[in-house]
Amino acid sequence: MQGDSFKMFNFTRFLAVFKARNLEFFRDKSSLGWNIIFPVLLLVGFAFVFGGEEKALYKVGVLHEASQSDALEAIVQAKSHPFGQIKYLEFLPYQDSAEGQDKLVRHSIDLLVDFEGKRFWSNELSQNSYIVRSLFLGTVQGFAEEVLQGKAIRYVDWVLPGILGMNMMFSCLFGVGYVIVRYRKNHVLKRLKATPLSALEFVSAQLLSRLFIVIFMSSMVFIGCDLMFDFYMLGSYFDLLLVGFLGAFSLITLGLLVAARSKSEELIGGLLNLTSWPMMLLSSVWFSLEGAPEAVRIAADFLPLTHLVSAARAIMTEGASLADVSYHITILAIMSAAFLALGAYLFSWNTER
């Protein structure tokens, strides 16, 4: 049997198919260019976000209850102190004591210090806070300490909204983008165009179908993981579900926009990666952007996943209401309307552009 199979193998036919597939790929300029450019863009993004020879390991809040213009002066004063000479510490200014203490309780910073008032705050439930407190006490004298308490927020509690949001992002973008492009490439859309089905009916059915699937699957994952890990939840489940609906709808409409006119499955894969990777890096999925460069935080505000994760995390870990996260809800609603309008306007039934 093996001998017959070997005899049936024709090297000439093999080379013909091999050559044809290579020519098909290299003649697709968009896919070829994407495969060259995307790794470069990814490396540049990582270098920009995580670049720097000495990355800070711990974050210290510096309290200055004067005018906001004194923030730079407060940081300079902190760095001139013996404690400020310790490497791998990042100092962040806070004008409001309540805000700084809240950041400390939420594990966003590891210590809060008022150098002028000779007082500092630590979080007894934070391992990082214990280490930075020990370093601080080894370099100062005469500072009054206030220990903050509160239920410990595990990393798994903090990262849950990011993981669920990331899973929703991939399901929304690739679930809509690939399906529409495959339909267009296989001429399914062209045949549907000949039926009484309108573009609005088709797009609406795709959006609502994907929305139902994403919310259903995300709810099942959340419930199952909650039974295992007993997640930290202070807010309303209804508010969380509403934010999930709006965030998923925004990501689905973004997927529709990306796939509105594309006809190549390889190209749409690249475009969807280009869309999803910045959100994975900049939307606080794995780590907080507290203390990140201003340009990074501005860029993150233009990503729908940022507002979905931020709103969900505030509801879960801070007990925020819909009014408290109204900024994120408003941005998601605006993005959804813009993506949907552009996607519907640019949508093409045929493979021809």
N, C-alpha and C positions, 0 to 999 in steps of 0.2 A: 504493500500500500504506500509505504514511504517512497519506494522507488518510482511508482507511477506518478506520485505527486511531484517528485523531482523532475521527471521527464516532461510533465505538463507545464512546468515553469518555463516561460519564454523570456529570456533576458532582454530581447529587443522590445517586447511589449512592456516589460517592466520599466525600461529606460524611457519609453515614450510617455507612460503615465507619470513617471518621476519628473521628467522635463516639463510636461504640461502643467503639473501642480506648481512647480517652482515658478514658471512663467506667469501663471495666474496670480501668484502672490506678489511677485516683484513688479508686475504691471499695475497692481492696485496701489497707486502712489500714496493714497491716504493711509492705508493700513501699513505700508512699508515705512512711511514717515513716522507714524505713531509708534511703531515698535522701536524706532531709533530714538525718538524724542522723549517718550514717557520715562524710561529709566533715568535719563539725565534730569528731567524735571523732578522726579522723586528724590534723587540724591540732593539736588539743590534745596528742595523743601526740607529734608531732614537736616541738612547742614545749617539752614537758616534758623530752624526751630531749636535744634539741639546743639548748635555750634558753640564754640567757646572752649578755651583750654581748661578753665577752672569753673566748673558748674557748682552752684550753691547746693548744699545738702540740706540746710535748715533755713527756715524763714523766721525773722524776728521783726515784730511790729514795733515801730518807734512812735510813741504818743507825743503829739505837739498840739496842745489845745489853744493855739493862737490862730493867726490867719493862715489860710491855705498857702500863701506865698512863702511861709516859713518851712515848708516841707523839705526843700533841698537843704536848708540850713540844719534842720534836725537830723537828716541823714549824715551830713558832714560831721556834725557833733558826735553822733553815735560811732562813726568810723574812727574818729580821733581818740575815742576812749580805748583803754586797754582791751576791753571786751571786743571792740570793733576790729582789732588787729588779728583776731582769730580767722583763719582761712575757712572758706566754704560756708560763710554765713551771708545771707541776703537780707538787707534791711528795707522794710516797707513802711512808709509814713501813714499814720492815722490821726486825723484831727479829732475824731469823736471817740471817746473812751468806750462807749457802748458798742460801737461798730468793731473796734479792735478786740474787745472781749468776746463778742459773738464769733469773730473769725477764729479766735483761739479755741473756743468751745467746739467749733465745727471742724477743728483740725486743719484749717486753711493756713494758719501760722503756728509756730511752735513756742513762741514767747512774746509777751507784750511788755515793753519797758518805757517808763517815763523818767528820762535822765534828769530833767529839771526838778521834778517832784520827788526824786529818789524813791521810786516804788516800781514794782513789776508784778506781773500776773503770770501764773503757770497753770497748766492743765494736768491734773494728777492722773488722768486717764489716758494720757498720750505718752507713748514711749519716747518720741522725739522731743517732747517738751521736757521730759525728765533729763535727757542728755544735755539739752541747751541750758536748762536751769543749772545743772552742775557746772557747766563751763562758765556761766555768768557769775555764780557765787564764788568761783575761784579767782575772779578778777576784780570784784567790787566789795565794798563794805558800807554798812549803814543804809541799805535799801530795804524798804518794807515790802513784804511779800503777801500777795493775796492769792489763795489757791481756788481755782474755779472747779466746779463740779457739774456733772451732768451725765446723762446716759452716754456711754461710749458708742461712737459711730464706727463700726468696723469698716475696713476698706471695701468689703463685699457689699455693704449697705450703700456706700458712696458710689461705687462703680456700677451698681445694678442699672440705674437709669441710662447710663452710657452704653452698656452692653445691649440692653433691650432696644435702645434707639438705633444703635449700629445695625442690629439684626433687622429692624424695620427698614432702615435705609437700603440695605442690600436687597431685601425682598421687594421693596417699592421700585427702586431704580431698575434692577435687572429683570424683575418680574414683568414690568411694563415695557421697558426698552427692547429687550430681546424678542418678546412675543410680537410686538408690532413690526419690528424689522423683519422677522422671519415670515410673518404674514405678507409683508410687502414684497420680499424677495421671492416667495413662492407664488406670487400673483393671487393670493387669497383676497387681499384688499381690492385688487382690480376687479375680481369677480363680484365682490360684495358691492362695489360701486354701481354695478349694473342692476342691483336689486333696489327695492324701495327704501332700503336702509340708508339713513342720512349719516353724515359724518358725526353730528352731535349725538345721535343715538348710539353709534358704535363706540365713540370715545367715552360717553357717559357709562355705558355698560362695562367697558374695560376698567374705568376708574373705580366704580362702585364694587365690582367683583374683587379687584385687588385690595380695596379698602377693607372689605369684609374678611378676606383671607388673612390680611396682615393683623388686624385687630384680634381676630379669633385666635390665631396662632400665638401672638404675643401674650394674650390673656392666659392661655393654657400654660405657656412657659412661666409666666409670673406666678400663677397659682401653684404650679408644681414646685418651683424653686422656693417659694415662700413656705411651703410645708416642710421643706428640708432645712432652710436657713433661718426662718423666722425673721424676716426683714424688718428694719427700722421704718415705721410708718407713722407720721404725725398728722398728715393732712387727710383730705377726703379722697376716697377711692373714686367717687364720681368726678371730682375735679381732675384727677389723674387720668381717668378714661377719656374725658373731654379733650385734654391736652394731647393725649395719644391719637385721638381721631384727627384733630387739626394738624398735628405734626405729620402723621401718615399721609393725609391728603396733600399736604404741601410737597412731600417727597415724591408722591405718585405723579403729581402734575409736573414736577421737575423731570421725572423720567419720561413723561410724555413729550415734553419740550425737547429733550435731548434726542429722542427717536423720531421727531416729527417728520424729518425728511431723509434720514439715513437709509441706505439700501444695502450696506455691507455689514454682516454679522461681526466680522473682525474689527471693522471701524467702530461699530457701536460698543463693542467690548472695551476698546480703548477710550472712547468718550465717557463711558460710564465709570471707568476706573479714574479718569481725570476728574470726574465729578465727585466720586466717593472718597478718594484718598485724602484730599484736603480736609474733608469733614472728619475723617478718622483722626487726623493729626491735630486739628485746631478746635474741635467742638467739645473739648473737656470730657472725652469719652474715658480716657485712662488716667488723666492727671489734670489738676487744676491749673488754670491760666493765671492764677493770682501771682502778680509780680512779673508776668511775661512782658516783653516789649510792647509798647503801645501799638505799633504797626500790626503785630500779631493779633492783638485783641480786636482791633478795628476790622481786620480781615475776617476774624471769626464771626463777627456780627452779621456778615453778609451770607452766612451759611445757615440753612433752615435747621440742620441737626443741632446747631448750637442752642437755638431757642427751645427746641423740643427737649433736649437733655437738661438745660438750665431750669426750665419751668417744672419738669418732672422731679428733678432733684430737690428743688425748693419745696415742693409740695410734700415730698416724702421725708426729707431730713429736717426741714424747718417748720413744717406745718403751715406753709403759705396757702392763702386762699386764691381764688381766681383774680380778685382785685390786686393782690400782691404781685401776680405774674402777668398782669394785663399788658405790660410792654412786650413780653415774648409772644403772647397770644395775638396782639395787634400785628406784629411783624410777620408772624406765620400766616395770618389771614391775608395781608398785603402780598406776600410772596406767592401764596396759593392762587390768588386772583391774577397776578401778573404772569405766572407760569402757565396757567390754564388759558388765558387770553392769547399769549404768544404761541402756545402749542397748538391751539385750535386754528389760529391764523396761518401758521406755517405747515399744518398737517397736509400730507400728500398721500393719495391712494396708490399711486403708481410708483414703480422703481425709477422712472425718469425724473430727474430733478427739474 
